[in-house]
Amino acid sequence: MKRRTLQLLLLAAISSSSAMGQSTTPQIDCTTGAVSQKLVCEFPFATGLFANASALGGGTGQANAQQVATSLNIAIATQVSQLPLSSASAGVVLVYKNGVPETFYDLGPILTDRGQTIGRHKFFLGFTASQFVFTDIDGVPLGKLPFTYFRSAYNSSGAFVSNTYTTETTNLSFRINQFIGVATFGLTDKVDLSVIVPSEKVMLSDSTSAPTNYVVDAGNNLLFQYGGTAAHFPGSASGVGDVNVNLKAVLWRRERATFSAAGNVRAPTGDHLNLLGSGAWGFNPYIVYSYLAPVSPHLKIGYQWNTASELDNPTNVRGNNQKLPGGLQYDLGADWAANRRFTVAAALLGNQYLNAPKLLTANTAIKGVPGGFLPTSTTQNSSYSINNVSTGFKWNPAGGLVLSANVLFQINNVGLRARPTPLVGISYKFK
């Protein structure tokens, strides 16, 4: 999920055509007004595309810029809004032997769910803090994003004179400090209602190398070259992200096994133009199975649907918002109750993204330049899954208080990828 870097809004300045029957009014206009100060507009300026917008003329440079804008937008809008959230697992649970309740000292998972509920009229409150430092997108380092775009020159008679290719490298620093509050109330012995509220600080910094301009003839033969000016654009934003509401109900329960169904609704409450939200509603029905044992396994399977978002708008014209990619979600994990107060938890968390743009690097052949080509970024639609491993522990020092620590590792290099992400948490279950 990508999510930030969004180049999408370069189209507000450079798009010269629109889909048939649609308005040419930009969906998001980064050239004027308050929107131009949002983080969503930072990346186009950092790459210099606005500075050259009037001359791009709808060629390959513009098309690639549009594709890359869409790819980065979707990676950020989907993945950041669907980052793993802390579990509402409420510590120790009760099992019933011949109708007699008995305490089972498994404190539960950290970043996934389990089938058990917290109990009728019980209340759980938890807080976690984590920092995501993103390093790659689809295997391309964020510190070395290549871009090449061109403009054409014509003489007074309208005859072609030359093309000027501009190539540069963008160094993107992108991180999110995320603080999450979870409140869960047991409506009945078998039904829980949870509200999950993320608060985030997004830090985005773009540094662009001094561009090199290559002037070529009709045969792409180099005529001459000249340099440009490097740029640096730092920015940050803070606020509430997309709020989630989750309802879980036990469908089947035995002494140690529990099978539940649940549904999570994500509301677009975050300021998506400042990269604090997705700009889309999300719906995630899922089922979860848990079994209580010295090593307690749990399995969760669901599907993520998203509505349309203006962050996913390939042409940046009103009326052409697309649905954010979603797909199958699957979590498989186990918890080991080392003793009455200490549990070790581990899980595999997977998210599928169907028909999502994927960032690629490509080369433009130019005779006479070093190596004979200029690198650039482009995209193609693809379906892929992002898999993370979560490992950590929970400690119950006293009463209903539980402290937790965890590290999240992405094990495949697709989508927007972060370095190992630490998490610390504190929760309390009120009796």
C-alpha positions as CSV (number, residue, x, y, z in Angstrom):
1,M,0.0,0.0,0.0
2,K,1.5,3.2,-1.6
3,R,1.3,5.8,-0.2
4,R,4.6,11.5,0.3
5,T,6.1,11.9,-3.1
6,L,3.3,12.8,-5.3
7,Q,3.9,13.9,-8.8
8,L,0.3,13.5,-9.7
9,L,-0.2,17.2,-9.6
10,L,2.3,18.1,-12.2
11,L,-0.6,17.6,-14.6
12,A,-2.3,20.6,-13.2
13,A,0.3,22.6,-15.1
14,I,1.3,20.4,-18.0
15,S,-1.8,18.5,-19.1
16,S,-3.1,19.9,-22.3
17,S,-5.8,17.4,-23.0
18,S,-8.6,15.6,-21.1
19,A,-10.7,12.5,-21.4
20,M,-13.5,12.8,-23.9
21,G,-16.5,14.6,-22.5
22,Q,-14.7,15.6,-19.3
23,S,-13.9,19.1,-18.0
24,T,-10.3,20.2,-18.4
25,T,-10.4,21.9,-14.9
26,P,-7.6,20.3,-12.9
27,Q,-8.8,17.9,-10.1
28,I,-6.0,19.4,-7.9
29,D,-4.3,22.6,-9.0
30,C,-0.8,22.9,-7.6
31,T,0.0,26.2,-9.4
32,T,-2.0,28.6,-7.2
33,G,-3.8,29.0,-3.9
34,A,-3.7,27.1,-0.6
35,V,-3.4,23.7,-2.4
36,S,0.0,24.7,-3.8
37,Q,1.3,24.7,-0.1
38,K,0.3,21.1,0.5
39,L,2.7,18.2,0.6
40,V,1.0,16.7,-2.3
41,C,2.4,19.4,-4.5
42,E,6.0,19.2,-3.3
43,F,7.4,16.5,-5.5
44,P,6.5,18.1,-8.9
45,F,8.3,21.3,-8.0
46,A,11.4,19.4,-6.7
47,T,11.8,17.6,-10.1
48,G,11.7,20.9,-12.0
49,L,8.7,19.7,-14.1
50,F,6.7,22.8,-13.4
51,A,9.6,25.0,-14.5
52,N,9.6,23.2,-17.9
53,A,5.9,22.6,-18.1
54,S,5.1,25.1,-20.8
55,A,7.5,23.4,-23.2
56,L,6.8,19.8,-22.6
57,G,4.1,19.6,-25.3
58,G,2.5,16.3,-24.4
59,G,5.5,14.1,-25.5
60,T,7.0,11.1,-23.9
61,G,8.4,13.2,-21.0
62,Q,4.8,14.3,-20.1
63,A,3.4,10.8,-20.4
64,N,6.0,9.3,-18.2
65,A,5.6,12.0,-15.6
66,Q,1.9,11.3,-15.5
67,Q,2.4,7.6,-15.1
68,V,5.0,8.1,-12.3
69,A,2.7,10.6,-10.6
70,T,-0.1,8.0,-10.5
71,S,2.2,5.2,-9.3
72,L,3.6,7.3,-6.4
73,N,0.2,8.6,-5.5
74,I,-1.4,5.1,-5.3
75,A,1.6,3.6,-3.4
76,I,1.3,6.3,-0.8
77,A,-2.5,6.6,-0.6
78,T,-3.1,2.9,-0.4
79,Q,-0.2,1.6,1.6
80,V,0.1,4.4,4.2
81,S,-3.7,4.3,4.9
82,Q,-3.4,0.5,5.3
83,L,-0.4,0.3,7.5
84,P,-0.7,-2.5,10.1
85,L,-2.6,-1.2,13.1
86,S,-2.2,-2.3,16.7
87,S,-4.5,-5.2,17.8
88,A,-7.3,-4.7,20.3
89,S,-6.3,-8.0,22.0
90,A,-7.0,-7.5,25.6
91,G,-4.5,-9.7,27.4
92,V,-5.6,-12.7,29.3
93,V,-8.8,-14.5,28.2
94,L,-11.3,-16.9,29.8
95,V,-11.8,-20.5,28.6
96,Y,-14.8,-22.5,29.8
97,K,-14.3,-26.1,31.0
98,N,-17.7,-27.7,31.5
99,G,-19.2,-24.2,31.9
100,V,-16.6,-23.2,34.5
101,P,-14.5,-20.1,33.5
102,E,-10.7,-20.5,33.7
103,T,-8.1,-17.8,33.0
104,F,-5.8,-18.5,30.1
105,Y,-2.6,-16.4,30.3
106,D,-1.9,-15.6,26.6
107,L,-1.6,-11.9,26.1
108,G,-2.4,-12.2,22.4
109,P,-1.0,-10.8,19.1
110,I,0.4,-7.3,18.5
111,L,-0.4,-6.3,14.9
112,T,-3.1,-8.7,13.9
113,D,-6.4,-9.9,15.4
114,R,-7.6,-13.0,17.3
115,G,-11.0,-14.6,17.5
116,Q,-11.7,-14.0,21.1
117,T,-13.6,-10.9,22.3
118,I,-12.9,-8.9,25.5
119,G,-16.2,-9.7,27.3
120,R,-19.5,-8.1,27.9
121,H,-19.3,-4.5,29.0
122,K,-15.5,-4.7,29.3
123,F,-13.4,-1.7,28.0
124,F,-10.0,-1.8,26.5
125,L,-7.8,1.2,25.8
126,G,-4.4,1.1,24.0
127,F,-1.8,3.4,22.5
128,T,1.1,2.6,20.2
129,A,3.9,4.6,18.6
130,S,6.0,3.7,15.6
131,Q,8.1,5.3,12.9
132,F,8.1,4.3,9.2
133,V,11.2,5.3,7.2
134,F,10.6,4.5,3.6
135,T,13.6,3.5,1.5
136,D,12.4,2.1,-1.9
137,I,9.5,1.9,-4.3
138,D,9.3,-1.2,-6.4
139,G,13.0,-1.9,-5.9
140,V,14.0,1.6,-6.9
141,P,15.8,3.5,-4.1
142,L,13.9,6.7,-3.1
143,G,17.3,8.4,-2.9
144,K,18.0,7.8,-6.6
145,L,14.8,8.3,-8.6
146,P,15.7,9.1,-12.2
147,F,13.7,11.4,-14.4
148,T,14.1,12.4,-18.1
149,Y,11.7,14.6,-19.9
150,F,11.9,16.7,-23.1
151,R,10.7,19.8,-24.9
152,S,10.7,20.5,-28.7
153,A,11.8,23.7,-30.5
154,Y,10.4,24.9,-33.8
155,N,11.4,27.8,-36.1
156,S,9.2,30.6,-37.1
157,S,7.9,28.5,-40.1
158,G,6.8,25.7,-37.8
159,A,9.6,23.4,-38.8
160,F,11.2,21.1,-36.2
161,V,14.6,22.3,-35.0
162,S,15.6,20.2,-32.0
163,N,14.6,18.3,-28.9
164,T,16.0,19.1,-25.4
165,Y,16.2,16.2,-23.0
166,T,16.5,17.2,-19.3
167,T,17.7,14.5,-17.0
168,E,18.0,14.6,-13.2
169,T,18.0,12.5,-10.1
170,T,15.7,13.1,-7.1
171,N,16.6,12.1,-3.6
172,L,13.4,11.6,-1.6
173,S,13.4,11.4,2.2
174,F,10.0,10.2,3.4
175,R,9.0,9.1,6.9
176,I,5.9,8.9,9.1
177,N,5.7,9.1,12.9
178,Q,2.5,7.3,13.7
179,F,0.6,7.3,17.0
180,I,-2.5,5.1,17.3
181,G,-5.2,5.0,19.9
182,V,-7.5,2.0,20.1
183,A,-10.7,1.9,22.2
184,T,-12.7,-1.4,22.3
185,F,-16.0,-2.0,24.1
186,G,-17.7,-5.4,24.6
187,L,-21.2,-4.8,23.5
188,T,-22.1,-8.4,24.5
189,D,-20.1,-11.5,25.4
190,K,-19.6,-12.2,21.7
191,V,-19.5,-8.8,20.1
192,D,-16.8,-6.1,20.2
193,L,-16.8,-2.6,18.8
194,S,-13.5,-0.9,18.3
195,V,-12.5,2.7,17.2
196,I,-9.0,3.1,15.9
197,V,-7.7,6.7,15.6
198,P,-4.2,7.3,14.0
199,S,-2.4,10.6,14.6
200,E,0.6,11.1,12.2
201,K,3.5,13.4,11.4
202,V,4.6,13.2,7.8
203,M,8.1,14.4,6.9
204,L,8.9,14.8,3.2
205,S,12.1,16.2,1.8
206,D,13.1,16.4,-1.9
207,S,16.5,17.1,-3.1
208,T,17.1,17.3,-6.9
209,S,20.5,17.0,-8.5
210,A,21.6,19.8,-10.9
211,P,19.9,18.7,-14.1
212,T,21.7,18.2,-17.4
213,N,20.1,19.4,-20.6
214,Y,20.9,17.6,-23.9
215,V,20.0,19.3,-27.2
216,V,19.6,16.7,-30.0
217,D,18.6,16.7,-33.6
218,A,15.8,14.7,-35.3
219,G,18.0,11.6,-35.3
220,N,18.6,11.9,-31.5
221,N,22.2,12.9,-32.2
222,L,23.7,15.1,-29.5
223,L,24.3,18.7,-30.6
224,F,25.4,20.3,-27.3
225,Q,24.6,20.2,-23.5
226,Y,24.3,22.6,-20.6
227,G,23.7,22.4,-16.9
228,G,21.0,23.6,-14.5
229,T,20.4,24.4,-10.8
230,A,19.9,21.9,-8.0
231,A,16.8,22.3,-5.7
232,H,15.8,21.3,-2.2
233,F,12.2,21.2,-0.9
234,P,11.6,20.2,2.7
235,G,8.1,19.9,4.2
236,S,6.1,18.3,7.0
237,A,2.5,18.0,8.1
238,S,0.7,16.7,11.3
239,G,-2.8,15.7,12.1
240,V,-5.4,12.9,12.5
241,G,-5.3,10.2,9.8
242,D,-8.0,8.0,8.5
243,V,-10.2,6.7,11.4
244,N,-11.2,3.0,11.4
245,V,-14.3,1.5,13.1
246,N,-14.2,-2.3,13.6
247,L,-17.1,-4.6,14.6
248,K,-16.3,-8.3,15.5
249,A,-18.7,-11.1,16.4
250,V,-18.0,-14.6,17.6
251,L,-19.7,-17.1,15.2
252,W,-18.6,-20.4,16.8
253,R,-16.7,-21.0,20.1
254,R,-15.5,-24.1,21.9
255,E,-13.3,-24.6,25.0
256,R,-10.1,-23.3,23.2
257,A,-11.1,-22.6,19.6
258,T,-12.9,-19.5,18.4
259,F,-14.1,-18.5,15.0
260,S,-15.3,-14.9,14.4
261,A,-16.3,-12.6,11.6
262,A,-15.6,-8.9,11.5
263,G,-15.8,-5.8,9.4
264,N,-13.6,-2.7,9.3
265,V,-14.6,0.6,7.8
266,R,-12.0,3.3,7.1
267,A,-13.3,6.8,6.9
268,P,-11.4,9.5,4.8
269,T,-10.8,11.8,7.8
270,G,-7.2,12.5,7.2
271,D,-6.0,15.5,5.1
272,H,-5.0,13.5,2.0
273,L,-3.5,16.6,0.3
274,N,-1.0,16.6,3.1
275,L,-0.5,12.9,2.8
276,L,-2.3,12.2,6.1
277,G,-5.0,10.0,4.6
278,S,-6.2,8.2,1.4
279,G,-9.0,10.4,0.4
280,A,-11.2,7.3,0.0
281,W,-13.5,5.1,2.1
282,G,-12.2,1.6,2.8
283,F,-14.2,-1.6,3.5
284,N,-12.5,-4.7,4.9
285,P,-14.6,-7.7,5.9
286,Y,-12.6,-10.6,7.4
287,I,-12.8,-13.8,9.3
288,V,-10.4,-14.9,12.1
289,Y,-9.7,-18.2,13.8
290,S,-7.8,-18.7,17.0
291,Y,-6.8,-21.7,19.2
292,L,-5.6,-21.3,22.7
293,A,-2.6,-23.5,23.6
294,P,0.9,-23.1,25.0
295,V,1.7,-21.9,21.4
296,S,-1.6,-20.3,20.2
297,P,-2.0,-20.0,16.4
298,H,-4.4,-17.5,14.7
299,L,-5.4,-17.0,11.1
300,K,-7.1,-14.0,9.6
301,I,-8.4,-13.7,6.0
302,G,-10.1,-10.7,4.5
303,Y,-10.6,-8.5,1.5
304,Q,-10.0,-4.8,1.1
305,W,-12.2,-2.6,-1.0
306,N,-11.6,1.1,-1.6
307,T,-13.7,3.9,-3.2
308,A,-12.3,6.4,-5.6
309,S,-9.8,9.0,-4.5
310,E,-8.5,12.2,-6.2
311,L,-5.0,11.0,-5.4
312,D,-5.6,8.3,-8.0
313,N,-6.5,10.4,-11.0
314,P,-4.2,9.6,-14.0
315,T,-5.3,12.7,-16.0
316,N,-5.9,15.0,-13.1
317,V,-9.3,16.2,-14.5
318,R,-12.5,16.3,-12.6
319,G,-14.6,13.3,-12.8
320,N,-11.8,10.8,-13.5
321,N,-11.0,9.7,-10.0
322,Q,-10.1,6.0,-9.8
323,K,-10.6,3.4,-7.1
324,L,-7.6,2.8,-4.9
325,P,-6.2,-0.7,-5.4
326,G,-7.2,-3.4,-2.9
327,G,-7.3,-7.1,-2.7
328,L,-6.9,-10.1,-0.4
329,Q,-5.4,-9.7,3.1
330,Y,-4.0,-12.6,5.1
331,D,-2.4,-12.8,8.5
332,L,-0.9,-16.0,10.0
333,G,0.7,-16.0,13.4
334,A,1.2,-17.6,16.8
335,D,1.7,-16.4,20.4
336,W,3.9,-18.3,23.0
337,A,2.9,-17.7,26.6
338,A,6.3,-18.0,28.2
339,N,4.8,-17.5,31.6
340,R,1.7,-15.8,33.2
341,R,3.0,-12.3,32.4
342,F,5.1,-12.6,29.3
343,T,4.0,-13.6,25.7
344,V,6.1,-13.7,22.6
345,A,4.2,-13.0,19.4
346,A,5.1,-13.4,15.7
347,A,3.0,-13.2,12.5
348,L,3.2,-13.0,8.7
349,L,1.0,-10.1,7.4
350,G,0.1,-10.0,3.7
351,N,-1.6,-7.3,1.6
352,Q,-2.6,-7.8,-2.1
353,Y,-2.9,-4.9,-4.6
354,L,-4.7,-5.7,-7.8
355,N,-4.1,-3.8,-11.0
356,A,-1.9,-1.2,-9.3
357,P,0.8,0.9,-11.2
358,K,4.3,-0.4,-10.5
359,L,7.3,1.9,-10.9
360,L,9.9,0.8,-13.5
361,T,13.2,2.3,-14.8
362,A,13.7,2.7,-18.5
363,N,16.3,4.2,-20.9
364,T,16.0,6.7,-23.7
365,A,18.7,6.2,-26.4
366,I,20.6,9.4,-27.2
367,K,23.6,9.3,-29.5
368,G,26.6,11.1,-28.0
369,V,25.6,11.1,-24.3
370,P,27.7,9.0,-21.7
371,G,26.6,5.4,-22.0
372,G,24.4,6.1,-25.0
373,F,21.1,6.5,-23.0
374,L,19.3,8.6,-20.4
375,P,17.6,6.9,-17.5
376,T,14.0,7.7,-16.5
377,S,11.1,6.4,-14.5
378,T,7.9,4.9,-15.9
379,T,5.1,2.5,-14.8
380,Q,3.0,-0.4,-15.8
381,N,-0.1,-1.9,-14.2
382,S,0.6,-5.0,-12.2
383,S,-0.8,-7.1,-9.3
384,Y,1.5,-7.9,-6.4
385,S,1.5,-8.6,-2.7
386,I,3.4,-7.0,0.1
387,N,4.5,-9.3,2.9
388,N,5.7,-8.3,6.3
389,V,6.9,-10.3,9.3
390,S,6.0,-9.0,12.8
391,T,7.8,-10.2,15.9
392,G,7.7,-8.8,19.4
393,F,6.5,-9.4,23.0
394,K,3.9,-8.4,25.5
395,W,4.5,-8.0,29.2
396,N,1.8,-7.7,31.9
397,P,3.5,-6.0,34.9
398,A,0.3,-5.8,37.0
399,G,-3.5,-6.0,36.7
400,G,-4.9,-5.1,33.3
401,L,-1.8,-3.2,32.2
402,V,0.1,-4.6,29.2
403,L,3.3,-3.2,27.7
404,S,4.4,-4.3,24.2
405,A,7.4,-3.9,21.8
406,N,7.5,-5.1,18.2
407,V,9.5,-4.9,15.0
408,L,8.0,-5.1,11.5
409,F,10.1,-6.3,8.5
410,Q,9.0,-6.2,4.9
411,I,10.4,-9.4,3.3
412,N,9.8,-8.6,-0.4
413,N,10.9,-5.5,-2.3
414,V,7.7,-4.3,-4.0
415,G,5.5,-1.3,-3.5
416,L,6.5,1.4,-1.0
417,R,9.1,-0.3,1.3
418,A,10.3,0.8,4.7
419,R,13.3,-0.2,6.7
420,P,12.6,-2.4,9.9
421,T,9.9,-0.5,11.8
422,P,9.9,-0.4,15.6
423,L,6.7,-0.2,17.7
424,V,6.1,0.3,21.4
425,G,2.7,0.2,23.0
426,I,0.8,0.4,26.3
427,S,-2.8,-0.8,26.9
428,Y,-5.2,-1.4,29.8
429,K,-8.3,-3.6,30.1
430,F,-10.8,-2.2,32.5
431,K,-12.9,-4.7,34.5
